[in-house]
Amino acid sequence: MALYTYPTLVHYGEQQTAFEDFLKTFKSTTVEAADQLEGLNIGDDGLSDEYDFMDEDDDGAERARRQARDRNPKQKYVQMLQDVADRVRSEIQIDLDDLDTYEKGHEGELKLVSSIEQNANHYIEVFARAVDKVMPEPARDPTFKDDVLDIIMSQRSKRNEHMRESQPQDDGAQIVPDSIFPPALTRRYTLNFKPRMPSGSSSDRSSKALAVRNVRGDHLGHLITVRGIATRVSDVKPSVQVNAYSCDRCGSEIFQPVTTKQFTPMVECPSEDCKRNNTKGSLFLSTRASKFLPFQEVKIQEMADQVPVGHIPRMLTIHCHGALVRQINPGDVVDVAGIFLPTPYTGFKAIRAGLLTDTYLEAQYVNQHKKAYDDIVLAQPTLRRMNELERSGQLYEYLSRSIAPEIFGHVDVKKALLLQLIGGVTKEMGDGMRIRGDINICLMGDPGVAKSQLLKYITKVAPRGVYTTGRGSSGVGLTAAVMRDPVTDEMVLEGGALVLADNGMCCIDEFDKMDDSDRTAIHEVMEQQTISISKAGITTTLNARTSILAAANPLYGRYNPRISPVENINLPAALLSRFDVLFLILDTPSRDSDEELARHVTYVHMNNKHPEPAGGVIFSPAEVRQWVARARSFRPTVPQEVSDYMVGAYVRMRQQQKRDEGSKKQFTHTSPRTLLGVLRLSQALARLRFAETVITEDVDEALRLTEVSKASLYADDRNRDDHTPSSKIYHLIRGMAASGAAAVGDGSRGELDLRRVRERVLAKGFTDDQFEQAIDEYALLDVWQTAAEGTRLVFIEAGDEDENMDDDDF
């Protein structure tokens, strides 16, 4: 017994008519504003219409075109369809916000937007029929010089018209389907829906982006938006839409539209000639007459903050067609709007799966959630605020304070992390040699100094930030794995954490817990910024242009001051030399700092926010990203005098290393990589000032950061009970002398510029009287003396150690 028929509640004919009216009449607000401005009748030269008679002969064609445009004002979708007809574009994107605006301005109960959102797959065909109805004629006829496909399309459309005209109108007989080309074949466009964007005050949960695990069965057929990170992106392959066959007996052209994942090719000719003559003509596939669309499969995974504790991240397959291919790269955080559809398993999978079906998302619109630095567009209010703060000269302090403001202290560590976000300038030589500009930093410290929280914050700010841990990542997981593609069954490479972080940052926690075999995978990435793979017959080189931020603990959990730093750190020298800055953060008890830390932590715990700074502003992560984006647009160069200054500083650093080798205080080797690290830090500081050249102050700050990273080692030698300003100023100036900051000339004579020393000491919060008192106090102790009429500061050395060093061989 047949099922009862049920009348449909949806009037597709009326909705299609409304769609046609929408395409012909909708005008966006921007177009309306442009039309109002054109209505002022002011020409391009700023003159009114009374001067038109003077240049009528010269600009007659232009004036006629402008008058025709005024009579036929531009409309958003009419212009879009004209571009499709003229082969200028191949995608029609219907914005549901526009359709919603149109629907509110017209009476009726058609519920156009809600119908599309609940049954999007069917309404793509309904809307495409409306587009075919209102598609304008092309501005010119195609010629043989155009694409061959245009000639074929022109012939097909003319044949369709001829078949319709020759069909008798009175008998009501239907046209033979084989004699008319299917509409999917003659359409030179792909139709996609752009979902409604939630407004700032919107509380509609359906319009917000969903997590992958929140996609349910009741979303089948609906237009939904899913947020995730792309983990695997397949190659772009052609997907058949319409198969064309030619008969070897009657010569007919047969078309077979393909709408499912699988189809059975036609073998026998179904045309009338073959049926009448009772001949079973064989069909041969005509690839040239068929229609293919670009197809790409993307796998997205849940964001780390969307996964409940103890669960595995869910994955979702996304199918991209037409203009949506090549828009997603591995590692991108994306919002994908699409139609949630089921698809049955095929082949051997169907035998194993039984009654189960798989699901996928048919992509309609892709929105990059965390854009790369190059794609960030700065707003005008942000630019004005940048210019105001740039004049104040405190931008470096404000931005470094904005790095993880909930974490107390670590001022110099935050400054180094800010410079790592900005990075140096990557140089490409004429012969193909590449010098990296990305800065690598290692944070080595005691437990409980908030290393992991700093790494998490940097992952949030960086456009492509990947966070991983040492024990949780293998060498293959960091570099690349050879997988078998489930679609094409080919061997493909799936990028690991370092490939996903290309042009971004990779934060590796628990760096010391990694196996040595896995840690060697990072060596090539840190210096050459490539990953060489030779597995399963695939020999290639992948780009991994990423900055590495590593956090590690000392060998015995906490730093042991009784043994040398090299034994504490327990990392190979080949790896340590690749880090531009290596911070050693020790948790030493001190009454003042411990009390400040406890007050800060309890305030954050009670108020769920960081304490307001005494003087200055705190930027949000999005604002920090905008500052960094603007800074990265500059490419500063190094002038000759700064280059000479840097050479002298490097020579002094090598001399200091020779001294440290005897006292067992050395934990990094000063090598040419150290000089390149200082150069990158200096360029990052110049970028932060939005400058095109590096100055000596930038080099001084870079040298100070590299010296401060070792400063905690020398804390034991100081008298901790002596907290007088003079002692603090002495240790500050002593650090400048050791790092080479504020040196005179190339620094070979060991003299410091007293004016620059004064500026740096006062910038640390000391007064002018305290500085003068410290200079006089230590001059009486014969520690240093002033020279050159009080413009130079010279340390008085106990012996001739420097002269003896110069005689030795390095």
Salt bridges, closest charged atoms under 4 A:
GLU20 OE2 - LYS133 NZ 3.67
ASP21 OD2 - HIS106 NE2 3.98
ASP35 OD2 - LYS27 NZ 3.41
GLU38 OE2 - ARG69 NH2 3.43
ASP44 OD2 - ARG66 NH2 3.45
ASP52 OD1 - ARG63 NH1 3.59
ASP55 OD2 - ARG63 NH2 3.88
GLU62 OE2 - ARG65 NH2 2.51
GLU62 OE2 - ARG66 NH2 4.00
ASP98 OD2 - LYS76 NZ 2.58
ASP100 OD2 - LYS104 NZ 3.60
ASP100 OD2 - ARG196 NH1 3.71
GLU117 OE2 - ARG196 NE 2.99
GLU125 OE2 - ARG129 NH1 3.80
GLU125 OE2 - ARG187 NH2 3.26
ASP132 OD2 - ARG187 NE 2.83
ASP146 OD2 - ARG140 NH1 3.18
ASP150 OD1 - ARG87 NE 2.64
ASP150 OD1 - ARG188 NH1 2.63
ASP218 OD1 - HIS219 ND1 3.91
GLU253 OE2 - ARG156 NH2 3.93
ASP273 OD1 - ARG276 NH1 3.10
GLU297 OE2 - HIS319 NE2 3.62
GLU302 OE2 - ARG213 NE 2.88
ASP332 OD1 - ARG464 NE 3.92
ASP335 OD1 - ARG227 NE 2.73
GLU362 OE2 - HIS321 ND1 2.67
GLU397 OE2 - LYS415 NZ 3.15
ASP412 OD1 - ARG704 NH2 2.86
GLU428 OE1 - ARG434 NE 3.95
ASP446 OD2 - ARG558 NH2 3.75
GLU494 OE1 - ARG232 NH2 3.28
ASP502 OD2 - ARG545 NH2 2.80
GLU510 OE1 - LYS513 NZ 2.86
ASP512 OD2 - LYS513 NZ 3.14
ASP515 OD1 - ARG471 NH1 3.20
ASP516 OD1 - ARG519 NH1 2.96
GLU527 OE1 - ARG436 NH2 3.47
GLU527 OE1 - ARG673 NE 3.52
ASP580 OD2 - ARG436 NH1 3.28
ASP580 OD1 - ARG680 NH1 2.60
GLU595 OE2 - ARG599 NH2 3.06
GLU623 OE2 - ARG385 NH1 2.84
ASP698 OD2 - ARG689 NH2 2.70
ASP700 OD2 - ARG756 NH2 2.45
GLU701 OE2 - ARG704 NH2 2.90
GLU701 OE1 - ARG760 NH2 3.30
ASP716 OD1 - ARG720 NH2 2.71
GLU751 OE2 - ARG749 NE 3.77
GLU751 OE1 - ARG792 NE 3.96
GLU759 OE2 - ARG755 NH1 2.97
ASP768 OD1 - ARG758 NH1 2.63
GLU772 OE2 - ARG758 NH2 2.91
GLU801 OE2 - ARG659 NE 3.87
ASP802 OD1 - ARG659 NH2 2.76
